[in-house]
Amino acid sequence: MGATPTGNLGDRFLAAAAAAPDREAVVVVGDEPVRLTYAALRARVERLATVLHGRGVRAGDRVGVLLANGNEHLEVLLASFLLRAVPVNLGLRDHPDEQRAVLDASRASLLVHEPDVDPLLTTALARGDAYEAALAGASPASPAEGRSGEDEYVLYTGGTTGRPKGVRWRHDDLYRGALAPAGDEVLGGRGVRCLPASPFAHGTGQWMALRSLLHGGTVVCRRDRSFDPEATLDAVDAEAVSFLVVVGDAFALPLAERVAASPGRWSLASLTTMLSGGAPLSPSVTRRLLSLLPTMLVVDGFGASETGGHGQMVSVAGAVVDGPPRFVVDDETAVLEPDDDGLGWLARRGAIPLGYDGDPEATARTFPEIDGVRWALTGDRARREEDGTVTVLGRGATTINTGGHKVQPEEVERCLRSHPAVADVVVVGVPDDRFGERIAAVVAPRHDARPTLESLRRHCDRVLAGYKAPRHLVVVDRVHRSSAGKPDYAWARQIATA
């Protein structure tokens, strides 16, 4: 395909495959290893498009994807794009009732799934022998016409506080807002070997994998359904990964701990950049990473399923800033309705989604029109600084109101994670007769440590106002997070209240 691609993401992939057919596109490591060049991946994608079309999938239809990371997951995404169909992401670790709710809400007509899970739909195709046999018997054609940047893409997101919602994008807007490479192509492009450690079923993993494939990079992945830090480090070394994608401290801290515990086991010489998306990195974790790998860049990327990417904060060894993250943002990002202290709501305009799938009320709240300009609200409280950067203080929906003081849990969590006895923590507000809410810390301790409330309060008092220190402590074996690394605030509130 030598022609200029349309705005359809499938056509953008075909153009990348035509430009470098012999370059590695996807490498799957582990028990079922796979290596596919762009030419081989293109042939499989086009064969799968023929298979899906033969099963009745047409433009606008929804295709459920209940797969672990692997070449098949990416093939279903790309084949759906070629058909002008809409892939629907389903989390393998979600409860079957939650998976069914997404399938029902999305109106999916077909499901491609792992062979050992309930297919959930009568119209289904299992990964494995049935999948491979279907591809082998199909012709490598692209049975759809009229593809364009107006075609639709949907990403279902549970966020950190609510039920899953399908965010509807136009292909062109998604490309410009989340998948187009940076000017220096550090986040995607020729020569980049990218390992997204989070599931392709979530925005961070899926977008970074697509970003690589649309710009001639190589996606390295593992089929594991949970994050394995040692296996991830093994893959970085074995496949000369240059770009590792994680989700906040839940991924970055175990990686740092394994490297520190086994000096010399991994060279990691190829690793130039670690990007965190979907959840912030604590300064203490960033410092630890850079002390172990001083030649690496650590990039804290800021964005959301509802907005795409806003900006980033880049850290290098010896220059990690404490306190809330301050991001260099794009020209389309603004802080709306700032108060006297400059604190307002972070928003983005331009290449933003169409809205939520089947939910006009939520669409109106999150994508309001202000003075003739349509905005996407992240739900985050933020302040624009004099140097043009934006300080992000946390998600408004999780804000704790204690005695009239507004406290962002992320700020307290960042502080507590630097406590020597704390391995992981989620901070929530629980009811209090006097103050309305009091701050509770749900803590998973390090090894055999037993943190006390008093020691945590003293630790916070060094850098935070007194009213921000926790007044209640619950110690747990493990902090519950989504498979993408995001904290489960509903679980934490239930534990802290009980």
C-alpha positions as CSV (number, residue, x, y, z in Angstrom):
1,M,0.0,0.0,0.0
2,G,1.9,3.0,-1.2
3,A,-0.9,5.6,-1.1
4,T,-1.3,8.1,1.7
5,P,-3.4,6.5,4.4
6,T,-6.8,7.7,5.4
7,G,-7.3,8.8,9.0
8,N,-8.6,5.3,9.8
9,L,-6.2,3.6,12.2
10,G,-6.2,0.4,10.2
11,D,-5.1,2.2,7.1
12,R,-2.3,3.9,9.1
13,F,-1.1,0.5,10.2
14,L,-1.1,-0.8,6.6
15,A,1.0,2.2,5.5
16,A,3.5,1.5,8.3
17,A,3.6,-2.2,7.2
18,A,4.2,-1.2,3.6
19,A,7.1,1.1,4.6
20,A,9.0,-1.5,6.6
21,P,7.6,-5.0,5.8
22,D,10.7,-6.9,7.1
23,R,11.0,-5.1,10.4
24,E,9.8,-6.9,13.6
25,A,6.3,-5.6,14.5
26,V,5.3,-7.9,17.5
27,V,7.4,-10.1,19.7
28,V,5.6,-12.3,22.3
29,V,7.9,-13.7,24.9
30,G,7.2,-16.6,27.4
31,D,5.7,-20.0,27.0
32,E,4.1,-19.3,23.6
33,P,6.7,-17.2,21.8
34,V,5.8,-15.4,18.6
35,R,7.8,-13.2,16.3
36,L,6.0,-11.3,13.5
37,T,7.4,-8.9,10.9
38,Y,5.2,-6.2,9.7
39,A,4.5,-8.2,6.5
40,A,3.5,-11.2,8.5
41,L,1.3,-9.2,10.9
42,R,-0.4,-7.4,8.0
43,A,-1.3,-10.7,6.4
44,R,-2.7,-12.1,9.6
45,V,-4.7,-8.9,10.3
46,E,-6.2,-8.9,6.8
47,R,-7.1,-12.6,7.1
48,L,-8.7,-12.0,10.4
49,A,-10.7,-9.1,8.9
50,T,-12.0,-11.6,6.3
51,V,-12.9,-14.1,9.1
52,L,-14.8,-11.4,11.1
53,H,-16.6,-10.2,8.0
54,G,-17.6,-13.8,7.2
55,R,-19.1,-13.9,10.7
56,G,-21.3,-10.9,10.0
57,V,-19.2,-8.1,11.4
58,R,-19.9,-4.9,9.4
59,A,-19.1,-1.1,9.8
60,G,-20.2,0.2,13.1
61,D,-20.6,-3.3,14.7
62,R,-18.9,-3.9,18.1
63,V,-16.4,-6.7,18.6
64,G,-15.6,-7.8,22.2
65,V,-12.0,-8.5,23.0
66,L,-11.4,-10.7,26.1
67,L,-7.7,-11.5,25.5
68,A,-4.4,-11.4,27.4
69,N,-1.6,-9.3,25.9
70,G,-0.3,-10.9,22.7
71,N,-0.3,-10.7,18.9
72,E,-3.9,-11.9,18.7
73,H,-5.2,-9.0,20.9
74,L,-3.5,-6.5,18.5
75,E,-4.7,-8.4,15.5
76,V,-8.3,-8.1,16.6
77,L,-8.0,-4.3,17.2
78,L,-6.4,-3.7,13.7
79,A,-8.8,-6.1,11.9
80,S,-11.7,-4.3,13.4
81,F,-10.4,-1.0,12.3
82,L,-10.1,-2.3,8.7
83,L,-13.7,-3.4,8.8
84,R,-14.7,0.0,10.3
85,A,-16.0,-2.0,13.3
86,V,-15.4,-1.0,16.9
87,P,-13.4,-3.3,19.2
88,V,-14.6,-3.3,22.8
89,N,-12.0,-3.9,25.6
90,L,-12.8,-6.3,28.4
91,G,-10.6,-6.9,31.4
92,L,-9.7,-10.5,32.0
93,R,-9.5,-10.0,35.7
94,D,-12.9,-8.4,35.9
95,H,-15.9,-10.4,37.3
96,P,-18.0,-12.1,34.6
97,D,-20.9,-10.0,35.6
98,E,-18.8,-6.9,34.9
99,Q,-17.7,-8.3,31.6
100,R,-21.3,-9.0,30.6
101,A,-22.4,-5.5,31.6
102,V,-19.8,-4.1,29.2
103,L,-20.9,-6.4,26.4
104,D,-24.5,-5.5,27.0
105,A,-23.8,-1.8,27.2
106,S,-21.7,-1.9,24.1
107,R,-24.1,-4.0,22.1
108,A,-21.2,-6.3,21.0
109,S,-22.2,-8.9,18.3
110,L,-19.1,-11.1,18.5
111,L,-16.5,-11.9,21.1
112,V,-12.9,-13.0,20.6
113,H,-11.7,-14.6,23.9
114,E,-9.1,-16.6,25.7
115,P,-9.9,-20.4,25.4
116,D,-10.1,-20.9,29.2
117,V,-12.8,-18.3,29.9
118,D,-16.5,-18.2,29.6
119,P,-17.2,-16.9,26.0
120,L,-20.2,-14.9,27.3
121,L,-21.7,-14.7,23.8
122,T,-22.9,-17.4,21.6
123,T,-21.1,-15.8,18.7
124,A,-17.5,-16.2,19.7
125,L,-14.0,-17.1,18.5
126,A,-11.5,-18.6,20.9
127,R,-7.8,-17.9,20.8
128,G,-5.7,-20.9,19.9
129,D,-6.4,-23.7,17.5
130,A,-9.8,-22.4,16.4
131,Y,-8.4,-18.9,15.8
132,E,-5.4,-20.2,13.9
133,A,-7.5,-22.5,11.8
134,A,-9.9,-19.7,10.9
135,L,-7.0,-17.5,9.8
136,A,-5.4,-20.3,7.7
137,G,-8.6,-20.8,5.7
138,A,-9.1,-17.1,5.0
139,S,-7.8,-14.9,2.2
140,P,-5.7,-11.9,3.1
141,A,-8.2,-9.3,2.0
142,S,-9.6,-6.1,3.6
143,P,-13.4,-6.5,2.9
144,A,-14.5,-2.9,3.7
145,E,-14.5,0.4,1.9
146,G,-15.0,4.0,2.9
147,R,-12.6,3.9,5.8
148,S,-11.8,7.4,7.1
149,G,-10.9,9.4,10.1
150,E,-14.6,9.7,10.9
151,D,-14.7,6.0,11.9
152,E,-15.4,5.3,15.5
153,Y,-13.2,3.9,18.3
154,V,-14.5,3.2,21.9
155,L,-12.5,2.6,25.0
156,Y,-14.3,1.4,28.1
157,T,-12.8,2.8,31.3
158,G,-13.7,2.2,34.9
159,G,-11.6,5.1,36.2
160,T,-11.0,5.0,39.9
161,T,-14.5,5.7,41.2
162,G,-17.3,4.5,39.0
163,R,-18.9,2.0,36.7
164,P,-17.3,1.4,33.3
165,K,-18.1,4.0,30.7
166,G,-17.4,3.7,26.9
167,V,-15.5,6.8,25.7
168,R,-16.3,7.4,22.0
169,W,-13.6,8.8,19.8
170,R,-13.2,9.6,16.1
171,H,-10.1,7.8,14.7
172,D,-8.6,11.2,13.6
173,D,-9.1,12.7,17.1
174,L,-7.7,9.7,18.9
175,Y,-4.7,9.8,16.6
176,R,-4.0,13.5,17.2
177,G,-4.9,13.4,20.8
178,A,-3.1,10.2,21.9
179,L,-1.3,8.2,19.2
180,A,0.7,10.7,17.2
181,P,4.4,10.6,18.0
182,A,6.2,13.4,19.8
183,G,8.4,15.7,17.7
184,D,11.5,13.6,18.6
185,E,9.5,10.3,18.3
186,V,10.8,9.3,21.7
187,L,7.4,7.7,22.4
188,G,7.0,5.8,19.2
189,G,8.7,5.4,15.9
190,R,11.4,3.5,14.0
191,G,13.9,1.7,16.2
192,V,11.8,1.9,19.3
193,R,11.2,-1.4,21.0
194,C,8.3,-0.8,23.4
195,L,7.1,-3.1,26.2
196,P,3.8,-2.1,27.6
197,A,3.7,-3.8,31.0
198,S,0.0,-3.1,31.6
199,P,-2.9,-4.9,29.8
200,F,-3.8,-4.0,26.3
201,A,-7.4,-4.0,27.7
202,H,-6.6,-0.6,29.4
203,G,-5.9,2.7,27.8
204,T,-2.2,3.0,28.7
205,G,-1.2,-0.4,27.4
206,Q,-3.4,-0.3,24.3
207,W,-2.5,3.2,23.2
208,M,1.2,2.7,23.6
209,A,1.1,-0.5,21.6
210,L,-0.9,1.1,18.8
211,R,1.3,4.1,18.9
212,S,4.3,1.9,18.3
213,L,2.6,-0.1,15.5
214,L,1.4,3.0,13.6
215,H,5.0,4.4,13.5
216,G,7.1,1.4,12.7
217,G,8.2,0.4,16.2
218,T,8.3,-3.0,17.8
219,V,5.8,-4.1,20.5
220,V,7.2,-6.6,23.0
221,C,4.7,-8.2,25.3
222,R,3.9,-11.1,27.6
223,R,0.7,-13.2,27.8
224,D,0.7,-13.1,31.6
225,R,-2.6,-11.9,33.2
226,S,-0.9,-10.2,36.1
227,F,2.3,-8.1,36.3
228,D,5.5,-10.1,36.9
229,P,8.4,-7.7,37.6
230,E,11.1,-10.3,37.2
231,A,9.8,-11.6,33.9
232,T,9.4,-8.1,32.7
233,L,13.0,-7.3,33.4
234,D,14.0,-10.5,31.8
235,A,12.1,-9.5,28.6
236,V,13.7,-6.0,28.6
237,D,17.2,-7.6,28.5
238,A,16.4,-10.4,26.2
239,E,14.6,-8.2,23.6
240,A,16.7,-5.1,24.0
241,V,13.6,-3.1,25.0
242,S,14.3,0.7,24.8
243,F,10.9,1.9,26.1
244,L,9.1,0.4,29.1
245,V,5.5,1.5,29.9
246,V,4.2,1.1,33.4
247,V,1.3,2.4,35.5
248,G,2.5,4.3,38.5
249,D,4.1,3.0,41.7
250,A,2.2,-0.3,41.6
251,F,4.5,-1.3,38.7
252,A,7.5,0.9,39.2
253,L,8.2,0.1,42.8
254,P,8.4,-3.7,42.4
255,L,10.7,-3.2,39.4
256,A,13.0,-1.0,41.5
257,E,12.9,-3.5,44.4
258,R,13.9,-6.5,42.1
259,V,16.8,-4.6,40.5
260,A,18.1,-3.4,43.9
261,A,17.8,-7.0,45.4
262,S,19.7,-8.6,42.5
263,P,22.5,-6.3,41.4
264,G,24.1,-7.4,38.2
265,R,21.3,-9.9,37.3
266,W,19.9,-7.5,34.6
267,S,22.0,-5.2,32.4
268,L,19.1,-3.1,31.2
269,A,21.6,-1.4,28.9
270,S,19.0,-0.9,26.2
271,L,16.5,0.8,28.4
272,T,16.5,4.5,27.7
273,T,13.0,5.5,28.9
274,M,10.4,4.4,31.4
275,L,7.0,6.0,31.0
276,S,4.2,5.9,33.6
277,G,0.7,6.6,32.4
278,G,-2.7,6.1,34.0
279,A,-1.4,6.7,37.6
280,P,1.3,9.1,38.9
281,L,4.8,8.2,40.1
282,S,5.8,9.2,43.6
283,P,9.0,11.3,43.8
284,S,10.5,8.7,46.2
285,V,10.0,5.9,43.7
286,T,11.3,8.0,40.8
287,R,14.5,8.8,42.8
288,R,15.0,5.1,43.6
289,L,14.6,4.1,39.9
290,L,17.1,6.7,38.8
291,S,19.6,5.8,41.5
292,L,19.6,2.3,40.1
293,L,19.4,3.3,36.4
294,P,21.0,6.8,36.2
295,T,21.2,7.0,32.4
296,M,17.4,6.4,32.0
297,L,14.7,9.0,31.6
298,V,11.6,8.6,33.7
299,V,8.6,10.2,32.1
300,D,5.4,10.8,34.1
301,G,2.8,11.2,31.4
302,F,-0.5,12.9,32.2
303,G,-3.7,12.1,30.3
304,A,-7.1,10.3,30.6
305,S,-9.4,8.1,28.5
306,E,-11.6,11.2,28.1
307,T,-8.9,13.6,27.0
308,G,-5.9,11.7,25.5
309,G,-2.5,13.0,26.5
310,H,-2.0,16.4,28.1
311,G,1.7,16.6,28.8
312,Q,4.6,15.1,30.7
313,M,7.1,15.6,33.5
314,V,10.5,14.3,32.7
315,S,12.9,13.3,35.5
316,V,16.7,12.6,35.3
317,A,19.1,11.4,37.9
318,G,19.8,14.1,40.6
319,A,16.8,16.3,39.6
320,V,13.6,14.9,41.0
321,V,11.2,17.4,42.5
322,D,9.2,16.7,45.6
323,G,5.5,17.6,46.0
324,P,2.7,17.4,43.5
325,P,3.6,16.7,39.9
326,R,4.1,19.7,37.5
327,F,3.5,18.9,33.9
328,V,4.6,20.6,30.7
329,V,1.3,20.6,28.8
330,D,0.2,21.2,25.3
331,D,-1.4,24.3,24.0
332,E,-4.9,22.7,24.1
333,T,-4.8,22.3,27.9
334,A,-6.3,24.8,30.3
335,V,-7.3,25.3,33.9
336,L,-10.9,26.3,34.0
337,E,-12.7,28.4,36.7
338,P,-9.6,29.1,38.8
339,D,-10.2,30.6,42.3
340,D,-8.2,33.2,44.2
341,D,-5.4,30.6,44.6
342,G,-5.4,29.7,41.0
343,L,-6.9,26.3,41.7
344,G,-9.4,25.1,39.1
345,W,-10.4,22.1,36.9
346,L,-8.0,20.7,34.3
347,A,-9.5,20.5,30.8
348,R,-8.6,19.9,27.2
349,R,-10.1,21.1,23.9
350,G,-9.3,20.3,20.2
351,A,-8.9,16.6,19.5
352,I,-11.2,15.2,22.2
353,P,-13.8,12.4,22.3
354,L,-17.4,12.6,21.0
355,G,-18.7,11.6,24.4
356,Y,-19.8,8.6,26.4
357,D,-21.4,5.6,24.7
358,G,-25.1,5.7,25.3
359,D,-25.0,8.2,28.2
360,P,-25.9,11.8,27.1
361,E,-26.2,13.1,30.7
362,A,-22.6,12.0,31.5
363,T,-21.5,13.4,28.2
364,A,-22.9,16.8,28.9
365,R,-21.2,16.9,32.3
366,T,-17.7,15.8,31.1
367,F,-17.7,17.4,27.7
368,P,-19.4,20.8,28.2
369,E,-19.5,23.7,25.7
370,I,-18.2,26.9,27.2
371,D,-18.3,30.2,25.2
372,G,-18.7,28.1,22.0
373,V,-15.7,25.9,22.7
374,R,-16.2,22.2,23.5
375,W,-14.0,20.9,26.4
376,A,-13.2,17.6,28.0
377,L,-12.9,17.7,31.8
378,T,-10.5,15.3,33.5
379,G,-12.1,15.7,36.9
380,D,-8.7,16.7,38.3
381,R,-8.0,19.8,40.4
382,A,-5.1,21.7,39.1
383,R,-3.3,25.1,39.1
384,R,-1.4,26.8,36.2
385,E,2.0,28.1,37.4
386,E,3.8,31.3,36.3
387,D,6.3,29.3,34.2
388,G,3.4,27.8,32.2
389,T,3.5,24.4,33.8
390,V,0.4,22.9,35.4
391,T,0.4,21.4,38.9
392,V,-2.1,18.6,39.2
393,L,-3.3,18.0,42.8
394,G,-5.7,15.1,42.3
395,R,-9.1,13.7,41.3
396,G,-12.0,15.9,42.5
397,A,-14.2,12.9,43.0
398,T,-11.8,11.5,45.6
399,T,-11.2,14.8,47.4
400,I,-11.5,14.6,51.2
401,N,-13.3,17.4,53.0
402,T,-12.1,17.4,56.6
403,G,-13.1,20.3,58.8
404,G,-13.6,22.5,55.7
405,H,-10.1,21.7,54.4
406,K,-9.9,20.1,51.0
407,V,-7.3,17.3,50.8
408,Q,-6.2,15.4,47.7
409,P,-5.5,11.8,48.6
410,E,-2.7,11.6,46.0
411,E,-0.7,14.2,47.9
412,V,-0.9,12.2,51.1
413,E,-0.2,8.9,49.3
414,R,3.0,10.4,47.7
415,C,4.2,11.4,51.2
416,L,3.4,8.0,52.8
417,R,5.1,6.0,50.1
418,S,8.4,7.4,51.1
419,H,8.0,6.0,54.7
420,P,10.4,3.2,55.2
421,A,7.7,0.8,56.5
422,V,5.2,1.4,53.6
423,A,5.1,-0.7,50.5
424,D,1.8,0.6,49.1
425,V,-1.0,2.8,50.3
426,V,-4.4,4.2,49.4
427,V,-5.8,7.3,51.3
428,V,-9.6,7.9,51.6
429,G,-12.0,9.9,53.7
430,V,-14.2,8.1,56.2
431,P,-17.2,9.7,58.1
432,D,-16.4,11.7,61.2
433,D,-19.0,13.3,63.5
434,R,-16.9,16.4,64.2
435,F,-14.9,17.0,61.0
436,G,-17.3,15.5,58.4
437,E,-14.5,13.3,57.2
438,R,-11.2,12.1,58.6
439,I,-8.3,10.9,56.6
440,A,-7.7,7.2,56.7
441,A,-4.6,5.4,55.3
442,V,-5.0,1.8,54.1
443,V,-1.4,0.5,54.1
444,A,0.4,-2.6,52.9
445,P,3.7,-2.7,54.9
446,R,7.1,-3.6,53.6
447,H,8.2,-7.1,54.5
448,D,7.9,-7.6,58.2
449,A,7.5,-3.9,59.1
450,R,4.5,-2.8,61.2
451,P,3.9,0.9,60.6
452,T,2.1,2.8,63.4
453,L,-0.3,5.7,63.0
454,E,2.0,7.9,65.1
455,S,5.0,7.2,62.9
456,L,3.0,7.9,59.7
457,R,1.7,11.2,61.2
458,R,5.2,12.3,62.2
459,H,6.4,11.5,58.7
460,C,3.6,13.6,57.1
461,D,4.1,16.5,59.5
462,R,7.6,17.1,58.1
463,V,6.2,18.1,54.7
464,L,2.4,18.5,54.9
465,A,0.0,20.6,56.9
466,G,-1.2,18.9,60.1
467,Y,-4.8,18.4,58.8
468,K,-3.5,16.3,55.9
469,A,-1.9,13.6,58.1
470,P,-3.9,10.4,58.5
471,R,-6.0,10.0,61.7
472,H,-6.9,6.4,61.0
473,L,-4.8,3.4,59.9
474,V,-5.7,0.1,58.5
475,V,-2.9,-2.4,57.7
476,V,-3.6,-4.9,55.0
477,D,-1.6,-7.6,53.2
478,R,-2.2,-6.1,49.8
479,V,-3.7,-2.9,48.5
480,H,-6.4,-3.6,45.9
481,R,-5.7,-2.1,42.5
482,S,-7.1,-2.7,39.0
483,S,-5.1,-4.8,36.6
484,A,-3.9,-1.4,35.2
485,G,-2.5,-0.4,38.6
486,K,-5.2,2.1,39.6
487,P,-6.3,2.2,43.2
488,D,-9.6,0.8,44.2
489,Y,-11.0,3.6,46.3
490,A,-14.4,2.0,46.9
491,W,-12.6,-1.1,48.4
492,A,-10.4,1.2,50.5
493,R,-13.3,3.1,51.9
494,Q,-15.1,-0.1,52.8
495,I,-12.1,-1.4,54.6
496,A,-11.4,1.8,56.4
497,T,-15.0,2.4,57.4
498,A,-15.3,-1.2,58.7
